[in-house]
Amino acid sequence: MAKVTSQQNKKIREATFKKADSFGYSSSGRIDSGRFMDDLVEDPEIGGVLKQYMDKERVRTYIKDSVLNAYAKKKIKDAFDAVDPTETIEKVYGVKALKIQTGTRKSNKVTVSRAADGHIFVVSGGTVLYWENALRKALELVAKQPGLIIEGRTPSICLTLVSKTNSLTIADTNHITTALKAVGVQAVFLDT
């Protein structure tokens, strides 16, 4: 069988993303997302095109693993892009700060800001499921850059966390918040 062309793949992604937004895929439960997947497999614009290149079971896997996974990643990226770390600092700590450093590639969700009194703030982003990674990125940055510790005062760390699905419970947020507060770290939960 022939391979899906990049242009067809682009059209399939665009159509799926639009349908996923309309459906509310990010906040749908397991049963509803299963039905949505069934609809995508049967949709002539999506599954219908893919069936020309693969059997029906592979179509489902392709949509799930390739297209909807890309959709979820885009929603997470959009959630992080919509957040200004200095606004997060003002909201959480009640202090105005200026961004002085933004992470690169692997740590692109980590920023360093400084308040007028010289206090340093590190804001690190990650997913709720792997919040420990966001904390590790922030701590590694502080460890690698000793200049962030001023007069023995370590930076304040805040994690901005996003859930891949909107199934985050109050118990989940309380658990993470309590664990982080035990080590002096704040958390803000973002919507996708």
N, C-alpha and C positions, 0 to 999 in steps of 0.2 A: 504494500500500500504506500501511497505517496505521503509526504510529510506536510503538516499544516504550515502554510506560508506565514511569514512574519506579518504581512498585511492582514491576513485572515485572523491570526492570533490577536492582533491589535483590535480588530473589530469585535471579536468575541469578548475580549477583556472590557472594552468600552460598554458593550451591551450588558454584560454581566454586572459591572460596577453600577450602572444606572439602575438595573433591576434590583440589585442588592440594597441600594440606597432607598428606593421606593418601598421595598419590602420591609426595611428595618432589620436587615440581616444581622447587624452587629449586636442587636439587643434581643434577637429571637432565641427561643429555647430549642432544645434538642429536637423535639417533635416538629416544630414549625420549620426549623432549618432543614430537616430531612425532607419535608414536603417541598420546600423551596428548591432543594437540590433536584428532586424529581421533576419539578417544573422546568428547571434549566436543561435537564437531559432531554426533555421532550420539546423544548422550545426550538422551532425551526432555525432561528437566528444563531443559536448557540449549539445545543446538542445535535440539531439537524445537520449543521455544517461539520461538526466533529465526527459524526457517524460516517461521513464520506472517507475518513482517514483512519478510523479505528473501530473496534467492536464496542457495543453498548456499555459493557462493564468498564472498559478503559476510558470511555467518555466520562463516566461518573468520577473516576479517579482523577482524570485530567482536570476536570472542573474543580474538584475539591482541592487537590494538592497544588495545582498550578495557578488557576485563576482566582479562586476564593482565598487562597493563602496570600496571594499578592494584594488582594482587596483588603484583607485584615492588616497587612503590613502598611499599606497606604493610609488606612484610617488611624493607625497608631502614629505614623509619621505626621499626619495632619494634626493630630491632637497635640503632639510636642511642638510643632511649628506655630500653633496658635497661642502658646504660652511664652510670655516674656519673663525670664528669670528674675529680673529686677522687680516686676510686679508681684511675683511669688514671694520674694523677700519682704516687700512692703506689707503684703497680706498676712504672712505668717509671723513676722518679727516686728512689724510696725515701724520699720526703718527704711529710709530711702538709700539706695545704693546704686553705684555705677558699675556696669559690666566692664571688667578689665581683661578677661581672658575667656575664650571659647575653645572647647576641645576640638581635636582633629579626628577625622574618620572614626576610629573605634570608640573614641570617647566624645563623639560630637554632641551628646546630650549632657555634657558636663560643662558648667560655666563657673567662673569665679567673679565675684563682685566685691566692691569695697564701699563701706559706708563713710560718711564724712569724718567720723571719729577714728577711722583707720581699721575698724573691725572687718574681717574677711568673711564672706559667705560663699559656700560651694553648693550649687544646685545640680543635682544629678538625676537624670531621667531613666526610667526603665519600665518593665511590665510588672504588674502585680504578682504574677506567677514567679518571676525571678527578681524580686525586689532586692535580694541579697547581692545580685550583680551590680545594681545601681549603687548600693552602699559601698561595695568593693571598689568600684570605679572612683568614687569620691575619696575614699580613704587612700587609695593608691596615689591619686593626684597630690593629696596633702603630704604623703610620705616622700614623693619624688621631688617636691618643691618646698624645701624647708623654709623658704622666705615667706610662705603663707602663715607661718606661726610667728606672730608679732608679740614681743615681750612676754613670751610664754603662753600667750592666748591662742588656742587653736581655733580654726575657722568654725563657724556654725554651718552645719550640713542639713540640707533639706532635700528630700527625694520627691520628685514628681513621678507618680506612678499611674499607668494606664492599664486597663483590663482589655484583653483581646476580645472579650465579649462583655456585655453589660450585666453579667450575672454575679457581680461582686456583691456580697452580702454585708450587712452591718457587722456581723461576727468577724468576717474576713478583715474588714478595715480596722476594727477594734484590736484584733490580734496583731496585725502589722504595726499599727500605731503604738500599741503598748510595748512591743518588742523594741521598736526604734527609740521610744522615749527613754527606755532603760539605759540607753547609751548616748542620750542627749541629741538624738537626731529627730527632725520633724518630717512629716509626710503629707503630701497633698495628692489627692486622687483626681485624675482627669477623666472626662467623658470622651468616648470615641464617637 
